[in-house]
């Protein structure tokens, strides 16, 4: 009985070694697309802000002429 218990414990401890399998990257292509979409969104936000400032400047200069 003790011998079989010792064999089972030894087998369990031997099975608990390091596992060198790299982690699975779930949905990596979707994450890359999301990152690209966020970059495009930032670019569009900057362009919209620049356009808004140009419109405000043009409107202010027209109001000053009147």
Buried (B, 14 or more C-beta within 10 A) or exposed (E): EEEEEEEEEEEEEEEEEEEEEEEEEEEEEEEEEEEEEEEEEEEEEEEEEEEEEEEEEEEEEEEEEE
